[in-house]
C-alpha cells in the first residue's frame, strides 16, 4: 500500500472487522446525547461571537463618547464654531420647514385623493417591510 494512494477496500475491510469485534453496549439515547453535545458546542461558539461583537460595539461607543468629550476640551474654538454653524443650519431649515407647511396644506387640499392613496400604499409598504424583516420574531414573543 503506497502512502500517496491508500487502499480504500482494505481500510473498509479492516474497519468492518473491528466494528464486528466491538461488543461494548451503547445506550439507547447515545445519538441524542451526541447531537445535543454538538448543538451545545455550536451554540456556545455563536454566543461567544455575539458577546465579542457586543464588547467591540460597547468599546466603540465608549471611545466615541471619549472623543466627543475630549475634542471640545482640546479645541474649544473649533467646537464653538461648529456648534454655531449647526445651530444656524437647524434654525434656517426649521424656518423653511415652518414656512412650507401652508404650501403643503394647499397642495394637499387640492389633490387629497392622490395623497390619501399614496399614504395608504406607503403604510402598506412599510408594514410589509417590517413584517418581512422582523415578523417571525414578533410572532414568537
Secondary structure, DSSP 8 states (H G I E B T S, - for coil): --SSS--HHHHHHHHHHHHHH------TTHHHHHHHHHHHHHHHHHHHHHHHHHHHHHHHHHHHHHHHHHHHHH-HHHHHHHHHHHHHHHHHHHHHHHHHHHHHHHHHHHSHHHHHHHHHHHHHHHHHHHHHHHHHHHHH-
